[in-house]
């Protein structure tokens, strides 16, 4: 089933020309992940990982139905369970080991009966497999409609590398101009930097003392290379 979906998405994407080229001004109708991937490729970054995460708290009464929907969604569902004094964590993966795009679910069930459950969906791709952002967005849309409400939070980020020592101030200025970002907070050290900002391009935002934020950008100098991680509304990756 997934192979058929991948083929259909590829044909639709190629036929409609949805893969963006050039500057950010022409990207207003595509997703954050596709925009961010296009920016990374335009800047010749070596993309290591693409990631989309959906996260939402649901009523505890939806636990069994959510677990069944996850099992029905995955082609070869595999589940592991972990218990601690505070909660039980269920992790679901697809048993197909050769997939280049990997989907997983986590369901966190607190031991206190009056608490909600937390459901997390993650889809990742290593590097820039052809049409990976479009396929990931397609999977995400399916999962949204099947398992989450309109209140779900959508996190997208890219982990990449730049060969050599980067002028991170200059590079951030390029990123800022490309997405029309107003910087809200920034922190820099000798080999590390992190910046948060807001752009009207993407709707979700998190309130900070200095204003709303829906973009994060981080760099880390590792000697002969620089890691560059950026996403919306906040980074869920180590950087």
N, C-alpha and C positions, 0 to 999 in steps of 0.2 A: 504493500500500500504506500509506504513512504517513498519507494522508488518512483512510483507513478506520480506522486505529488511533486517530487523534485523535478521530474521531466516537464510537467505542466507549468510549474513556476518558471523554469528556465525558458520555455518557449514564449510564455507571456511576457517575461522581462525583456527578452531579446526583441520580440516583435513590437513592444511598445516603447523601447528605448529608455527604460526607466533608470539605467545606470547613469548617474550624473557625471558630466565632464566640465572642466573649467572651474570658474570661481563660484563662490557660495550664492551669488545673486540668483542663479538659476535653479536653486534646490528647494524652493518654498513648498513644494507639494510632496516631498518625500520624507522618510522617517529620520530621526536623529542618527541612528546607526549608519544609515546609508550616507548621510551628509558627512559624518565624522570619518567614515572609511574613505570617501572620496578625497577629503582634505588630507588625510594621512598619505594616500597614494600620490596626490599632487606634490606633496612635500618630500616624496621619496623616502618615507619612513619604512622600516622593515616591520610590518605588522606581525605580531606574535599571537595575539588572541583577540577575537571579537566576542562580546558577551551581552546578552540581554537577560535581565532578571525581573520577574513579576513577583510581587509580594503583597499579601493582604491577610488581614485577620477576618475570620469567618465565624459564624455562630457554631457552637459546639455540636448542635443538632445536625449539622451538615457533614460531620466527620465520615460516617460510613458511605454516604453518597459521593463525597469527594474522593475517597480511597477507591471506590469502584470505578469512578470516571477515569482516574489515573491509570488503573489496571487496564481498562478498555482502550485507552488512548495509546499506550505503549505497545509496540508490536510484540516484543518478548519481555514482558515485565519481570523485573527482579527487585525484591524488597529486602531491606535489612532494617533491624530495629535496635535502638539503643535506649537504655533506661538510666535515669539519674534521679535524685530525690525531688527535683523540681518538675521534670517533664519526661515524656516519652517521645523520642524522635524516630519517625519513619522516613527512610530514604528509598526512593524508587528510581531505577535506571532501566534503560533498554538493554537487553542482552546481546544486541548486535554489536560486536566488537569492532567491525570494520568501518563504522560510520565516521565520516569526516566532520559532521555536525552532530554534537552530542546534546541530548536533552535529559534533564533530571528533575525530580520533584522532591521536596522535603515537606513533611507535615509534622509540626511541633504541637504536641498535646500536653498542656500543663496538667499537673496532678490535681490542682485545685479545680473543683467541678464548676465553679462560677466563671472561670476564665474562658476567653475565646481561644480557638485554635489558630495557628499561623500556617499558611500554605505558601510555599515558595516554588516557583518554576524557574529553571535556568536553562538556557540554550547557549552553547559555546561553539566556536570554530577556531581551530589553530591556523593562523595566517590568513591570507586572502584567497581561499578557494574560490574559483569562478562563481559569481552570483551568490556567494555565501550570505551577504547582508540581506538580500532579497528573500532568500529561502528562510533565513532565521526569522525575518519579519512575518513571513507567511505562517510559520509554525506558531509564532507568538500570537498572531491574530486568532488562530484556531483555538488555542488554549484559553485566551481571554473569553471568548464566547462560550466555551464549554464549562469552565470551572471558576471564573472570577466574576465580580460585579464591576460596575463602572467606577468604583472607588479604588480599584487596584493601582498600585504604584509601579511604574515601569522605569527600570534603571537600564541604561545602556552605557557601555564603555569600551575603549580600545586600549590594549597594551601594545606598545611598539618600541623599537630601538632605533637610535641614530648612531652611525659609526663615527666614533671620535667624540671629542668634547664639544658640546653644543653651547652656543650663546643663547641660554634659555630666555633671557629678557627679550632679545630680538625675535625669537621664535614665538614666544607668547604674544607679542604684538601682532604677528601674522595671524595667529589663531583668533585673537581678539577682534581684528578687523574683519576676518572671514565670516564670523558669526555675530558681529555687532554686539559685543559683550561689554557690559558695564562692570568693572571689577568691584567686588564687595569687600573681600578680605584677601590678604596675601601674607605668606610667611616664607622666608628664605634663609638658608644656612649655607655653609661652605660647599656642600655637595648635593644639596636637596632643596627643592622649592615646591610650594603648593599655592594655588590661587583659586579663589571661588568668585563667581560672577553671575550675572543675570543677562539673559537674552530673551527678547520677545518672540523669537522663532519657535520656542518650545513651551508648551503650556504649563507643565508641572513645575512647582517651585516649593522650596522650603524656606520658612521664615527664619532669618537670623537677626541679631540685634541691629545690624547695620543695613538691613533690607532683605528682600527676597533673593534667593539664590537657586539657580538651576543648572549651573555648569561648574565642573571642577577640572583643573589642569595641574598635573604634577610632573616633575622631572627628578631624576636621580643620576648623578655622575658616578659611573663605575670604572673610571680609569680610561680605558680605550673605547668606551661606548657610553651612551646616555640612554636611559630608559625614559620613555615619554608615555604617560597615561592620561587619558582625558575622557570625560563622559558627562551624562546628565541623569537625574538632577544632582546626585552625589556619586562619588566613586565607591564601589563596593569591592574593589580590588586592593591588594597590597601594592605599595609603590615606594 
